[in-house]
C-alpha cells in the first residue's frame, strides 16, 4: 500500500466531519494542546508561519488569534484545503497542496513552521525535516504537536482502550469511514515505537531541540531551532 495515497484518501474522506470529531473525541482538550504548542513558540508581529498538514486550519486559527497575519497553509488533502479556505478568506493565495517532503518554497523564507498531529502521516520524516530546515530562516523554529503513548502503565492502558475501541467505533459511526479511525490508533502506536522526534530533528540539522509533554503524556510538543 502507498502510504502517501492512502493517507490522502482517508483525510479527503473525513474532511467534512474532521473538526467536529477532533473536538468531540478529545472532549475539547485539543484546543488546549494547540494553545500550549504556541505558548512554547517564539512568535511576533513579524512571524511568517507555514502550517504544514494544516487540515481545516485549527492551528492556523490559533496563530491568527495571537495576531499572526502572515500564515501559509500546506496539506496533501485537497478537501482539507477547501475547508481551510472557507475558514480563512485571507488564505486564497497562501495555501498549497503538497507533501511535507517536497515543499514548493524557496529556501530561508519562513520564521516558523508548525505541524499539529501530522508528522506520523509523513512517508519520509527525515526528508521532511530537512525540507523544514531548508525553508526556515536562520534561528527559525519548527513546532510539532503530536500524540504519544503515556509512560504510566494505568493511563497508557486506558488510553489504548479508548484509542482502539471507543474512538474507531464513534469515528466510523459519524464519519462513515471505517478505516480512518482504525488508522489513527494504529499510526500513533507504531509512531511511538519507531520515531523519536528530538533525535530526528537533530539529525536533520536543528541546533536546539526541546520537548514538553502535556495531559499525562498523551501529547508532546517538540520545538526545534535552526
Secondary structure, 3 states (H helix, E strand, C coil): CCHHHHHHHHHHHHHHHHHHHHHHHCCCHHHHHHHHHHHCCCCCCCCEEEEECCCCCHHHHHHHHCCCCEEEEEECCHHHHHHHHHHCHHHCCCEEECCCCCCCCCCCCEEEEEEECCHHHCCCHHHHHHHHHHHEEEEEEEEEEEECCCCCHHHHHHHHHHHHHHHHHHHHHHHCCCCHHHHHHHHHHHHHHHCCHHHHHHHCCCCEEEEEEECCCCEEEEEEEC
